[in-house]
């Protein structure tokens, strides 16, 4: 009987480990004041596939809310995460010192960004919590002003928040910047009933970002790690000792690895102090690499050794990965194996699916897709690439194919009640289809030469087509 109980218990444990593998463990709303440490904290959250950043709010603090908005919106745009909503706390009455180092720090291209276009925090947060079923963590990188305002102003807010994670100087400290900038909100939030986890900064008297860690970050080939490396190479970072301390980013590491902190609980408040310097540094690298959860379901690691691939493709492997990332490479390989030949429109479908996920910063199986690529080859081959890259398959009930003959393949993506439409630029569709028609006319579909030339063109377009340049993106109300 004991043996049977052990087997059943083990089975349930395995089910827990491997069920819904696409769902992240953490759904978060992040509030920031635009401090120079916030770029690292937010970047780590965006880099992790085990976290879903539902929205970002900006409050006065290190910068004014308007200046912080410029930093955040430009940062998200630089990552092509245009679909993450950013709201401004316009109700805060306290003033920001607008620290010079924070003002000078460049997070992205701020041209064309207007803070007046940003929504107010209350309607934005209300919309997010009504659309997302999972309970959220509300992460405060500055004051508790936005958290307090939301708790007072949104009746359902408290039911949707599992905890507040606050970057501050500890439970007993009443002189820290994040506590004093809006003392009334700090006092109020520490008295309410939802758990508050105060995450302390790493030892401020020593550099968390030592030479070894900075070299490790330089070696990580992701868009997020490159941004952090760029930050440390900037004059604003080099001229400010505070840049090398680990402050707000401790919240990101704590969210993933709370065991690296000494946690003292007093009622609903936890005082969380970082305790393992080497473990913290290794965890920061793991997060920036996106290695917080397994990415595959059958194989542990996808091969990148060029000798693993056919000779006509092997010379392009490293270039494609370098230009477009592992996610596009893996999806492209799997889509073409599913498709049973290398096809241009299957590759285009992969690129569109990755671009849509990038826009919302989601994983697979997290939005519904309606494809307007029809069911007539070669354009309909686009559907195979689309479903592999997004996980929106007919089997999951997330993909619908409209059988109208399209002028150019397009698809609608619906996520948290927001909808966008991506369309392949017509001139690209015309160029690709004209080439395929010409090859078909000369050699015919039954010719081996036809398929050899299709394969050659597919490799060419896989390498030359940048997913950030080939699609038109439209927001649909």
N, C-alpha and C positions, 0 to 999 in steps of 0.2 A: 504493500500500500504506500509506504514511504517513497519507494522507487517510482511509483506511478505519479505521486504528487510532485516529485522532483522533475520528472519529464514534462508534466503539464506546465509547471512553473517556468521551466526553461523555454518551452514553446512560446508562452505568452511574452517572455522577455524578448525573444527573437522577433516576434511580431511587432513589439513596440519599437525595436531598433530599426526595422526595415519597412514599416508601413508608412505610407505617404512620404516617400523619400524626397519629394520635391518641395515640401512645405518647410519654410524656415522656422527656427525655434523662437525667433524674436520679431515682433512687429513693433515698430517704434515711431514716435513723433519726437523730433529733436528741436529744442529751443536754443538759440545761440545769440550771442551779443557781438559776434564778429571778431573776437580776440584772435591773436596770431596762433594760439594753440588750438583753436577750434577747427582750423583747416585740417589738422591731423586727426582729430577726433571724428569729424564727419567723414573724412576720406576713409578711415578704417571701417566705419559702419557701412558705407557704400560698397566697399571692396568685398565684404563678407557675404557669401551666398546663404549664410545662416541667419541673416538679418534682412528685414524688409523695411526700408525707410519710407513710411507712408506720406510724410509731409515734414517740412521744416518751417519753424516760426522764428521770427527775429524780434528781439527786444532790445531796448537801450541797455548799455553796459560799457564794455570796452569801446564800442562805437555807438553812434546813434542808430536807431532802428533802420533808418533810411540808408545809411552807409553800410550797415551790416547786410542789408538786402542786396546791395550791389555786389558784395563779396560772395554771398551764397548763390545768387542767380548766375553770376559769371562762373563760379566753380561748377555748378551742375551742368551748365551749358558746355563747359570744357570737357566734361565726361559724357556728353550727349544724353544726359538724363533730363531733358527738357520737360518731361512729363511729371516730374516730382513737384507738387505744388509748394509754393513758398508764400507765407502770409506775414503781415506786419502787425505787431502789437502797437496800436495807435492810442491805447487807453492809458499807458504808463505816463505818469506825471513827473518822474524824476529825470534829471539831466545826465547825459553821458559825458565823460571827460574827453572822448574821441582821442584815444592814445595815438601818438604820432606813428609809432611802429606798426600799429594795426592799420592805420590809414594808408601807409605807404606799401603795405604788403599786397602783392598782386595774386589774386586767386584765379583770375581768368580775364577774358576781354569784357570790360564793362560798357563798351560802346553800345548805344541803343537800348540800354536797360533803364527803365523809368520806375522808381519806387512807387509812384502814384498809381501804377497799373496793378500793384500787388493787392490781393484781397485782404480784408480784415481777418484777424485770427479766429473769431468766434464762428462765423458762418463756414469758414474753411474746415475747422476742426469738427464742427457738427456734421458736415458732409462726410468727412473721412470716417468717423466712428459709426455713422449709420450704414456705411457701405462695407466696412470690414468687420467680419464676425469674430475674429480672434481678439483676445484681450491684449492691450498694448502696454508697453513701458514708455513713460514720458521722461525723456532725458533732458535735464536742464544743465547747460554748459555755462550759464551765467546766473542771473537772478532767478527767483521763483515767481516772478511777476506774471508771466503768461500762464503758468500752471495754476496759480491762485485765481487769476481772472477766469480761466476756463472752468474751474471747479465751481465758482460762484455763478457763472453765467449760463452754463449748459447743464440742464437738469440730469441728463443721462450720462454725463461725462464720467462721474465716479464709478458707474457700473461697468465701464469699458476699460478702465485703467487698473492694471494689476499692481503697479508700483511706480514711484517716482525715483529716478536715479539722478542724484544731484552732485555736481562737481563742486566741492567746497573744502574747507580746512578742518573739518571734523565737527562732531556734535557739540562740543563744549566751546568751540571758538566763536566769538561774537564780533571779531574785528576784521575778518576776511572780506575781500572785495565783493564776492558773490553774495555774502550775507548782508553787508551794510548798504549795498547799492539800492536795495528795496527792502529795508528791515521789516516793514509791516507784512509784506508777503512772506518773508522768511519765518517770522513768528507764527503767522497763520497756518502755513503749510506744515510746520513741525507739530502743530496741535491737532490737525485733522487725522482721520482714521486710516487712510490708505497708507501702506508701507512706504517709508522714505528711506532710501539707501544712500547715505552720504559717502561718496567715494573721495578719499583724500588724494592729494597730489603725491607723486614720488618725491623722495628726499630733495627739497629745493636747493640744498647746499652742494649737490653733486650733479654732474651732467649725465642724464639718462642716455642721451644720444652721444655716445662716445664714438671714436673713430671706427671701431669694429662694427658697431650697429649701422652707422652711416654707410660703410662699405657694403654691408649686407643688403641694405635698402637699395643701393645703386645697382646691385646684381639682379634684383627682381624685375622681370620684364612685363609688368602690368602698367596700365595707364595710371593707376592709383599710386603705385610706388614711384613712378616717374614724377608725379606731381609733388610728392614729398621730397624727393631728391632735388627737384627744381626749387622748392621752398628753401631748403638748406643752403643752396648755392646762391640765393639772392642776397643783395646787400642789406636788406632790412633784417634778415635772419642773422647774418654774420655779425652785424653790429649790435646785437641784442642778446645778452647772456640768457635771458628768459627763454629764448628760442630752443635751447638745448635741454631745458628741464621738461619733465613729463608731467603735465597738469591735467587738462580736460580729457586728453586721450585715454587716461586711466579709466574713464567710464566705459569706453569701448572695449578695453581689455577685460574689465570687470564683468561686463555683460556676457562675454564668452567664457571667461575662466575665473569665476569667483573664488576658486580654491587657491588662487595665487594671492589672496588678500586675507588679512586677519579681520574677521567680522565680529564686532561686539554689538549685541542687540539689546535695546532698551525699549520695551513696549513695541510700538510700530516703527521705531527708528533703528537703523543699523549704521554703525560707524565702521567703514570698510577701509583698512589701511593696506597699501601694497607691501608685500613682504618678501618676494622672491625676485630680486633684480634680474638675474639671468633668465628665469622663467618668463618674466614680463617681456624682456627683449625678444626672446624666441617667439613668444606669442604674437608680438607686434608684426614680426616677419611673416608668421603663418597667416595672420589676418590679411596682410597686404598681398600675399600670394593667392588668397581666396581658397585656402586649404582648411577651412573650418568645418566642412562636411565632405563626405565622399561625393564625387561628381558623377560617377558611373554606377551602373546597376549590376554589371556582370564582370567587368574587368577592373582591376585596381587602378591601372595607369594606361593611358592611351599612348601608343608608340610614336616617338618623334624621330627615331633613327631613320634617316633617309633611305637606307638600304632595305627597309621594310616595305617600301613602296615601289611600284613599277618604274622603270628607268625614265620614261617620258615625264613622269610627275615628280620624281625624287629631287630633281634639281630646283623645283619650285617650292618644296615643302617649307624650308626655313624662311623663305621670303614671304610666303603667305602667312605663316604664323607670326612673323615679325611685324607685318603690316596690319593684320586684322585680328590677331589673337587666337588662342587655343580653342575658344568656344566656337568660332566660325570654322576653324579647321576640322574639329571633331564632327560638327554637324554636317559639314560638307562631305566628309568621308562616309559617314553613316547614310546620308541621303542618297549618295550615288551607289552605294552597295544595295540599298533598298531599291533604287531605281534600275539597277542592273546594267547601267552604262553611265559614263560621264556625260552629263547633259547641261547645256547652258542655262536653260530655264529652271532646272532643279537647283543649280548654284544660285541663281537670282532669288529663288524662293528661300534658300538658306540665308542669304544676306538680308532679305527683307525681314524674316523672322527674328534674326539677331538684332537688327536695327530697332524693331518694335520693343523687344525685351529691354534693350539698352535705353530706349526713350523713357519707359516707365521704371527702369531698374528692377526688373522682376527676374525670377527664375522660370523654369518650364512649368507648363500646366497651370498658369496663374491668370490667363485671360481667355476669353472666347474670341474666335477668329471666323470671319466670313470672307471667303476667297471669291474674287471675281475673275478667276483665271479659266473658268469653264472646264469642259471635259474633253476637249479636242487637242491632241498633241500637235505641235511640240509645246505650245504655251501652257497647256494643262500640267505639264511636267513640273511646273512651278509649285503645284500643290504638294508634291512629295518633299521638296526642300522646306516648304513652309511648315509642314507638320513635324518634321524631325527637329528643326531649330527651335520651335516653340513648345513642343510637347502637346500641342492642341491637335489631337488625333481624332478620327471618327470614333475609335473605340472608347475614348474618354468623353465623347459627346461634345467636344469643344470646337470642332471644325465643321463648318458648313460650306459647301461649294455651290455657288450660283452658276448655272449652266448657260448663261448668256455668253455669246462670243465677244470677248473683250477687245477693245482697241489696244489697250496696254494692260498687262496683268496688275491687279491691285488687290488689296485686302483691308478689311476693317478689323480693328483690335479694340476690344472692350475690357476695361480694367477699372474696378472700383467706380462704376457708373460713369466713367469717362471713355470717350470714343475718339479714335483717330483713324484716318485712312491714309495708307501708303500706296503710292502708284509709281510704277517704273516709268521713268521719263520717256515720252513717246519716241523721241529720236533714237533712244537706245533700243527700244522694242523694234523699230523699223530696221535698224542696222543688223540686229541679230537675226530677225526673221528673214530678211533679204538674203543674208549669207546662207541660211539653211535651205531656202528655196533654190538658190543657185546650185548648191551642192547636190540637192535632190534631183534637180533638172538634169545635171550633167551625169551623175552616177546612179541615181535611183536608190530607194530605200533598201533594196535587197543586196546592194553592193557592199563588200567589206570596206572599200575605199570611202564610201559615204560615212560609215561609222568611225573610221579612223580620223577623218577630217573633223567630224563633230567632236570627237574626243580632244583633238588638238585645239580647236576653238574654245572648248570648255575650259581647258587649262589656261589658255591665254586670258579669257575673260575673268576667271577666278582670281588671277593675279592682278589684273589691271583695273577691275571694277571696285571702287571704294564705296562701301555701303552708305557712307555719309554724303556721297555726292550723286548717286544714281536714282534716288527716290524723291518724289514730292510728298511732303507731309501736310495733311490737312486736319485741323481739329473740327470735330463734328459735334454740335450742341446736343 
